[in-house]
Amino acid sequence: MSPIRWDDRARREANSAYRYYLKNGGQSVAEGFATELEAITQEIISHPHVSAKHLRGTRIRTLDNYPYMIVFKIIAKEDLVGVAVAHTSRKPGYWWKRTR
C-alpha cells in the first residue's frame, strides 16, 4: 500500500494539535501525540480496510490516547488520501466538503 497523500488542511490540523499539546501539556505530551499519530498512520497504510467505514465514503481511525481521529479515503486500489485529523468532540463533519 502506498503512503497517505495528506490534504494540506489535515496537515495543518495535526500541526495545530501538536502545538496545542506542546503549549498546554509539554514536550512529552506533544511527542506522545505525534508518535501515536504516526503509528496509527502506519497501521492505516498497512491495513486500510480494517478501519471503520464512516460518512461519504471515508473511513476513520481514532487515536487511543488523544481525542482525535484520522479521516481518510481509499481511492482506487492502493491510493490513500488523508482528509482530516479531526478532534472527536468539535465541529462534527466540518471536513465533509473535502471528500468531493
Residue pairs with C-beta under 8 A, 6 or more apart in sequence:
1 45
1 46
1 48
1 78
1 80
2 45
2 78
2 79
2 80
3 45
3 80
4 41
4 44
4 45
4 72
4 80
4 81
4 82
5 79
5 80
5 81
5 82
6 81
6 82
7 81
7 82
7 83
7 84
7 98
9 84
9 95
9 98
10 71
10 82
10 83
10 84
10 85
13 84
13 85
13 86
14 37
14 85
17 33
17 66
17 68
17 85
17 87
18 30
18 33
18 34
19 30
21 29
21 30
21 32
21 33
21 66
22 29
22 30
32 65
32 66
33 63
33 66
33 68
36 63
36 64
36 65
36 66
37 63
37 66
37 68
37 70
37 85
40 61
40 63
40 70
41 70
41 82
43 50
43 61
44 51
44 61
44 70
44 72
44 80
45 80
48 59
48 72
48 74
48 80
49 59
49 74
51 59
51 60
51 61
51 72
52 59
52 60
52 61
53 59
54 60
54 71
55 93
55 96
55 99
56 96
56 99
57 73
57 99
58 71
58 72
58 73
58 83
58 99
59 71
59 72
59 73
59 74
60 69
60 70
60 71
60 72
61 69
61 70
61 72
62 68
62 69
62 88
63 69
63 70
67 87
67 88
67 89
68 85
68 86
68 87
68 88
69 85
69 86
69 88
70 82
70 84
70 85
71 82
71 83
71 84
71 85
71 86
71 95
72 80
72 81
72 82
72 83
73 80
73 81
73 83
73 99
74 80
75 81
83 95
83 98
83 99
84 94
84 95
84 98
86 94
86 95
